[in-house]
């Protein structure tokens, strides 16, 4: 029975025959002995270098030829998580000159762990791309969404290229010019419509001289008699059913 016990202890690194002096006290070891770190130890002298707890046959770690219990080794030498300040024992994320448990490397805004999509830093805080752009990217003057790639700057705002369009007809300007009215962009036709400067006859912009009649505006050569199409001058026409007529046609048709 004793022989079986000695055999079992030897398998755990503990031996009963004297084999030399203890690495801690330098005295001859008689009885149980622990073999570790290429040296011999009295069992009570093979202790953690930090907490002095006997290691016996427990798992231990070596650092600079000194033994440490598992808890103290990780406390003293394992990287610490920047979130919880606890040792990181397995997978580790390194970012912003700090280390993190993967489950603690999360977006400051939504709290979700940051994966392969990357992250962005702002004032020492980390954000997932979606929340970063929502919080800090310039917003499109039309749709109000974050601008993350190409953009157009106009009217003291930024715009998605496809969103920079006439405020009325929503047709993108592309390479064409635009017109501003009350801080909003318009195509030429709707700009003049807003300003009341479309010809009532052809519905095209009036950029030069115009005739104002019947509370509307006309190109000078488009203010014509509804019946004979003769060009009219302001003050030399008759109105019937909101339409202009020359005197001759008016008398012929309505008198």
C-alpha positions as CSV (number, residue, x, y, z in Angstrom):
1,X,0.0,0.0,0.0
2,X,2.8,2.5,0.9
3,X,4.6,1.6,-2.3
4,X,1.5,2.5,-4.3
5,X,1.2,5.8,-2.5
6,X,4.8,6.7,-3.2
7,X,4.4,5.8,-6.8
8,X,1.3,8.0,-7.1
9,X,3.1,11.0,-5.4
10,X,6.1,10.6,-7.7
11,X,3.8,10.9,-10.7
12,X,2.7,14.3,-9.4
13,X,6.2,15.6,-9.0
14,X,6.4,14.6,-5.3
15,X,9.1,12.1,-4.3
16,X,9.9,10.5,-1.0
17,X,13.6,9.5,-1.4
18,X,16.3,12.1,-0.6
19,X,17.7,13.5,-3.8
20,X,19.5,16.7,-2.8
21,X,19.1,20.1,-1.2
22,X,16.0,22.4,-1.3
23,X,16.3,25.3,-3.8
24,X,14.6,27.6,-1.3
25,X,16.4,26.8,2.1
26,X,19.4,24.9,0.8
27,X,18.9,22.1,3.3
28,X,18.9,18.4,2.5
29,X,15.5,17.1,1.6
30,X,14.5,14.0,3.5
31,X,11.0,12.7,2.7
32,X,8.7,14.2,0.2
33,X,10.3,16.3,-2.5
34,X,8.9,18.4,-5.4
35,X,10.8,18.6,-8.6
36,X,10.1,21.8,-10.6
37,X,11.9,24.4,-12.6
38,X,14.8,22.0,-12.9
39,X,15.3,22.1,-9.1
40,X,14.3,20.3,-5.9
41,X,12.1,21.7,-3.2
42,X,10.6,20.9,0.2
43,X,6.8,20.8,-0.5
44,X,6.3,23.7,2.0
45,X,9.0,25.8,0.3
46,X,7.6,25.4,-3.3
47,X,5.4,28.5,-3.0
48,X,4.1,31.3,-5.2
49,X,6.6,34.0,-5.4
50,X,3.9,36.6,-4.9
51,X,1.3,35.3,-2.4
52,X,3.6,32.6,-0.8
53,X,0.8,30.0,-1.1
54,X,2.1,26.5,-1.3
55,X,1.8,25.3,-4.9
56,X,2.1,21.6,-4.2
57,X,0.9,19.8,-7.4
58,X,-1.3,22.7,-8.6
59,X,-0.7,24.3,-12.0
60,X,1.9,27.1,-11.8
61,X,3.6,29.5,-14.2
62,X,7.2,30.4,-14.4
63,X,8.5,34.0,-14.8
64,X,12.2,34.9,-14.5
65,X,12.8,31.4,-13.0
66,X,10.2,32.0,-10.3
67,X,7.0,30.1,-9.8
68,X,3.6,31.8,-9.5
69,X,0.2,30.4,-8.8
70,X,-2.2,30.8,-11.8
71,X,-4.2,33.6,-10.2
72,X,-1.2,35.8,-9.3
73,X,0.6,35.1,-12.6
74,X,-2.4,36.4,-14.6
75,X,-2.9,39.3,-12.1
76,X,0.7,40.4,-12.4
77,X,1.7,39.7,-15.9
78,X,-1.3,39.1,-18.2
79,X,-2.6,42.1,-20.2
80,X,-5.5,43.9,-18.5
81,X,-8.8,44.7,-20.1
82,X,-9.2,48.5,-20.6
83,X,-12.9,48.1,-19.8
84,X,-13.0,45.8,-16.7
85,X,-9.3,45.9,-15.7
86,X,-9.4,42.1,-15.3
87,X,-6.6,39.9,-16.7
88,X,-7.2,38.7,-20.3
89,X,-6.6,34.9,-20.3
90,X,-7.6,33.9,-23.8
91,X,-8.4,36.0,-26.9
92,X,-7.3,39.6,-26.8
93,X,-8.1,42.7,-28.8
94,X,-5.4,45.3,-29.1
95,X,-6.6,48.8,-30.0
96,X,-5.9,52.5,-29.1
97,X,-2.7,51.3,-27.3
98,X,-4.8,49.2,-24.9
99,X,-6.0,45.6,-24.6
100,X,-9.6,44.3,-24.3
101,X,-11.6,41.2,-23.8
102,X,-13.3,40.7,-27.2
103,X,-16.7,40.9,-25.5
104,X,-15.8,44.2,-23.8
105,X,-14.5,45.9,-27.0
106,X,-17.8,47.5,-27.8
107,X,-19.3,50.6,-29.4
108,X,-19.7,53.4,-26.9
109,X,-23.1,54.3,-28.4
110,X,-25.0,51.1,-29.1
111,X,-22.9,48.7,-26.9
112,X,-22.5,46.0,-29.6
113,X,-19.1,44.2,-29.8
114,X,-17.0,45.5,-32.6
115,X,-16.2,42.8,-35.2
116,X,-14.5,42.7,-38.5
117,X,-16.3,45.8,-39.8
118,X,-13.8,47.9,-37.9
119,X,-14.3,50.9,-35.6
120,X,-13.7,54.7,-35.3
121,X,-12.3,56.7,-32.4
122,X,-13.5,60.1,-31.2
123,X,-12.2,61.8,-28.1
124,X,-10.9,58.5,-26.7
125,X,-14.2,56.7,-27.3
126,X,-14.8,53.9,-29.8
127,X,-17.8,53.6,-32.1
128,X,-19.0,51.2,-34.7
129,X,-18.9,52.7,-38.2
130,X,-22.7,53.1,-38.3
131,X,-23.0,55.1,-35.0
132,X,-19.8,57.1,-35.7
133,X,-21.2,58.3,-39.0
134,X,-24.6,58.9,-37.6
135,X,-23.1,61.0,-34.7
136,X,-20.2,62.8,-36.4
137,X,-20.3,62.6,-40.2
138,X,-21.8,65.6,-42.1
139,X,-25.5,65.3,-42.9
140,X,-26.9,65.5,-46.4
141,X,-28.9,68.7,-46.9
142,X,-31.7,66.8,-48.6
143,X,-32.2,63.4,-46.9
144,X,-30.5,64.2,-43.6
145,X,-28.5,61.0,-43.6
146,X,-24.8,60.7,-42.9
147,X,-22.4,61.3,-45.8
148,X,-19.6,58.7,-45.8
149,X,-18.2,58.9,-49.3
150,X,-18.4,61.4,-52.1
151,X,-20.4,64.6,-51.5
152,X,-21.2,68.0,-53.1
153,X,-20.8,71.2,-51.2
154,X,-23.3,73.9,-52.1
155,X,-25.4,76.5,-50.4
156,X,-23.2,76.1,-47.3
157,X,-24.2,72.5,-46.9
158,X,-23.1,69.0,-48.0
159,X,-25.1,66.7,-50.2
160,X,-25.1,63.2,-51.5
161,X,-24.5,63.5,-55.3
162,X,-27.8,61.8,-56.0
163,X,-29.6,64.0,-53.4
164,X,-28.4,67.3,-54.8
165,X,-31.5,67.8,-57.0
166,X,-34.2,70.4,-57.7
167,X,-36.2,70.8,-54.6
168,X,-39.4,70.7,-56.7
169,X,-39.0,68.0,-59.4
170,X,-36.2,66.1,-57.6
171,X,-34.2,65.8,-60.8
172,X,-30.4,65.7,-59.9
173,X,-28.4,68.5,-61.4
174,X,-25.4,66.4,-62.4
175,X,-23.1,68.7,-64.4
176,X,-25.8,71.3,-65.0
177,X,-26.2,74.6,-63.1
178,X,-28.7,75.2,-60.4
179,X,-30.5,78.2,-59.0
180,X,-31.0,79.1,-55.3
181,X,-34.3,80.3,-53.9
182,X,-34.8,80.8,-50.1
183,X,-31.8,78.6,-49.4
184,X,-32.9,75.7,-51.6
185,X,-31.7,74.5,-55.0
186,X,-33.9,74.5,-58.0
187,X,-33.6,73.8,-61.7
188,X,-34.0,76.8,-63.9
189,X,-37.7,76.2,-64.7
190,X,-38.8,75.7,-61.1
191,X,-36.6,78.6,-60.0
192,X,-38.5,80.9,-62.2
193,X,-41.8,79.3,-61.3
194,X,-41.1,80.1,-57.7
195,X,-40.2,83.6,-58.5
196,X,-43.2,84.1,-60.8
197,X,-40.9,84.7,-63.8
198,X,-42.2,82.0,-66.2
199,X,-43.9,83.1,-69.4
200,X,-47.6,82.4,-69.1
201,X,-47.7,81.5,-72.8
202,X,-44.7,79.1,-73.3
203,X,-44.0,78.3,-69.7
204,X,-40.3,79.1,-70.2
205,X,-38.1,81.3,-68.0
206,X,-38.1,85.0,-68.7
207,X,-34.6,86.3,-68.4
208,X,-34.9,89.7,-70.1
209,X,-37.7,92.1,-70.9
210,X,-41.2,91.0,-70.1
211,X,-44.8,92.2,-70.2
212,X,-47.0,91.9,-67.1
213,X,-50.6,91.7,-67.8
214,X,-53.6,90.0,-66.3
215,X,-51.5,89.3,-63.2
216,X,-49.1,87.2,-65.2
217,X,-45.8,87.7,-67.1
218,X,-45.1,87.1,-70.8
219,X,-42.2,87.2,-73.2
220,X,-42.8,90.4,-75.2
221,X,-43.3,88.4,-78.4
222,X,-45.6,85.8,-76.6
223,X,-48.2,88.3,-75.4
224,X,-50.5,87.9,-78.5
225,X,-54.2,88.0,-79.4
226,X,-55.7,84.7,-78.5
227,X,-57.6,84.7,-81.9
228,X,-55.4,86.2,-84.5
229,X,-52.0,85.8,-82.7
230,X,-51.0,89.4,-83.4
231,X,-48.5,90.7,-80.9
232,X,-50.1,92.9,-78.3
233,X,-48.8,95.9,-76.4
234,X,-49.7,96.4,-72.8
235,X,-52.8,98.5,-72.5
236,X,-53.9,97.9,-76.1
237,X,-55.9,94.7,-75.5
238,X,-59.2,93.4,-74.3
239,X,-59.7,90.6,-71.8
240,X,-62.3,87.9,-72.0
241,X,-62.4,84.7,-69.9
242,X,-58.9,85.5,-68.7
243,X,-57.6,85.6,-72.3
244,X,-56.2,88.6,-74.2
245,X,-57.6,89.8,-77.6
246,X,-56.8,92.7,-79.9
247,X,-59.6,95.3,-80.3
248,X,-60.6,94.1,-83.7
249,X,-60.9,90.4,-82.7
250,X,-62.7,91.3,-79.5
251,X,-65.3,93.4,-81.3
252,X,-65.7,90.6,-83.9
253,X,-66.1,87.9,-81.4
254,X,-67.9,89.4,-78.4
255,X,-69.8,92.5,-79.5
